[in-house]
Amino acid sequence: MATATSDSLGTGRRKSSVARVRVRQGEGNITINKRTLDEYFYNTQQRNVVLAPLEHTGVRDRVDVIIRVGGGGITGQADACKLGIARALKKYDEALSDVLRDSNLLTRDGRMKERKKPGLRGARRGTQFSKR
């Protein structure tokens, strides 16, 4: 386990969101962009996504988490925070690596927005057919 003065850093990405996560020994405080978890993620599902790595490893009340997240939407940011926390916890304590890997929390979701193609209105949507 890391000492009280050292911080473990992790970066999480999802779609166009990027989360920079710092994990240190503490009492279980979670700060996201200088706000609490409940203030930043008002949706229960997004809060559960962010807390998943901490709950699976059982260190929820033993570490403080500081997150700076930006880009994308609120759901992408929640998933980016999840990956960042999981990576930071892995650096914080290598013994947690197997639990995080088995829970599929260290895998980056590589799905991105598909680019627009020439001659189409979107990535795949064509123009409306006109008979006359």
C-alpha positions as CSV (number, residue, x, y, z in Angstrom):
1,M,0.0,0.0,0.0
2,A,1.2,3.5,-0.7
3,T,2.2,5.9,2.0
4,A,-0.1,8.7,3.2
5,T,1.9,11.4,1.4
6,S,2.0,9.8,-2.0
7,D,-0.7,10.3,-4.6
8,S,-1.6,7.8,-7.3
9,L,-2.5,9.3,-10.6
10,G,-4.7,7.8,-13.3
11,T,-6.2,9.1,-16.6
12,G,-9.5,7.9,-17.9
13,R,-11.0,8.6,-21.3
14,R,-14.4,7.9,-22.9
15,K,-15.7,9.4,-26.2
16,S,-14.3,12.9,-26.0
17,S,-14.1,13.2,-22.2
18,V,-10.9,13.1,-20.3
19,A,-10.6,12.6,-16.5
20,R,-7.4,13.2,-14.5
21,V,-7.7,11.3,-11.2
22,R,-5.7,11.6,-8.0
23,V,-6.1,9.0,-5.2
24,R,-4.7,9.4,-1.8
25,Q,-5.2,8.0,1.7
26,G,-8.2,9.6,3.4
27,E,-11.7,9.3,4.7
28,G,-13.7,8.7,1.5
29,N,-14.1,12.2,0.1
30,I,-14.7,12.5,-3.7
31,T,-14.2,15.9,-5.3
32,I,-15.0,16.4,-9.0
33,N,-14.0,19.8,-10.5
34,K,-14.0,21.3,-6.9
35,R,-17.6,20.0,-6.3
36,T,-18.9,17.0,-4.5
37,L,-19.9,13.8,-6.3
38,D,-23.6,14.5,-5.6
39,E,-23.4,18.1,-6.9
40,Y,-21.6,17.1,-10.1
41,F,-23.4,13.9,-11.0
42,Y,-27.0,14.4,-10.1
43,N,-28.1,11.1,-11.8
44,T,-27.9,8.0,-9.5
45,Q,-26.8,5.8,-12.4
46,Q,-23.8,8.1,-13.2
47,R,-22.9,8.2,-9.5
48,N,-22.9,4.4,-9.3
49,V,-20.7,4.2,-12.4
50,V,-18.1,6.6,-10.8
51,L,-18.2,4.7,-7.5
52,A,-17.9,1.2,-9.1
53,P,-14.1,0.8,-8.8
54,L,-14.2,1.9,-5.2
55,E,-17.1,-0.4,-4.2
56,H,-15.6,-3.5,-6.0
57,T,-12.3,-3.1,-4.3
58,G,-13.7,-2.1,-0.9
59,V,-11.6,1.0,-0.4
60,R,-14.5,3.5,-0.5
61,D,-13.9,4.8,3.1
62,R,-10.1,4.6,3.0
63,V,-9.2,6.9,0.1
64,D,-9.9,10.4,-1.0
65,V,-10.4,10.9,-4.8
66,I,-9.8,14.2,-6.6
67,I,-10.9,14.4,-10.2
68,R,-10.6,17.0,-12.9
69,V,-12.8,16.1,-15.9
70,G,-13.7,17.9,-19.1
71,G,-15.0,17.4,-22.6
72,G,-17.9,15.5,-23.9
73,G,-21.2,15.0,-22.1
74,I,-22.1,14.0,-18.6
75,T,-22.3,10.2,-19.3
76,G,-18.9,10.1,-21.1
77,Q,-17.4,12.1,-18.2
78,A,-18.8,9.5,-15.7
79,D,-17.2,6.6,-17.6
80,A,-13.9,8.5,-17.9
81,C,-13.9,9.0,-14.2
82,K,-14.6,5.3,-13.6
83,L,-11.6,4.3,-15.8
84,G,-9.3,7.0,-14.2
85,I,-10.2,5.9,-10.7
86,A,-9.6,2.2,-11.6
87,R,-6.2,3.0,-13.0
88,A,-5.2,5.2,-10.1
89,L,-6.3,2.5,-7.6
90,K,-4.1,0.0,-9.5
91,K,-1.1,2.2,-9.0
92,Y,-2.2,2.9,-5.3
93,D,-2.2,-0.8,-4.5
94,E,-1.1,-3.5,-6.9
95,A,-3.1,-6.1,-5.0
96,L,-6.3,-4.6,-6.3
97,S,-5.3,-5.2,-9.9
98,D,-6.9,-8.6,-10.2
99,V,-10.2,-7.4,-8.7
100,L,-10.4,-4.5,-11.1
101,R,-9.5,-6.6,-14.1
102,D,-12.1,-9.3,-13.2
103,S,-14.8,-6.6,-12.8
104,N,-13.8,-5.3,-16.3
105,L,-13.0,-1.8,-14.9
106,L,-9.5,-1.4,-16.5
107,T,-10.8,-1.8,-20.0
108,R,-11.2,1.4,-22.1
109,D,-14.4,1.7,-24.1
110,G,-13.1,2.4,-27.5
111,R,-16.4,3.4,-29.2
112,M,-16.2,6.8,-30.7
113,K,-18.5,8.9,-32.8
114,E,-18.3,7.9,-36.5
115,R,-17.2,10.6,-38.9
116,K,-19.4,12.2,-41.5
117,K,-19.0,10.9,-45.0
118,P,-19.1,13.1,-48.2
119,G,-22.4,13.2,-49.9
120,L,-24.3,12.1,-46.8
121,R,-26.1,14.2,-44.1
122,G,-24.4,12.4,-41.3
123,A,-22.2,9.3,-40.8
124,R,-24.7,7.0,-42.6
125,R,-27.9,9.0,-43.2
126,G,-28.4,9.9,-46.9
127,T,-30.5,12.6,-48.4
128,Q,-34.3,12.1,-48.6
129,F,-35.4,10.5,-51.9
130,S,-37.5,12.7,-54.1
131,K,-39.6,11.1,-56.8
132,R,-40.3,14.5,-58.6
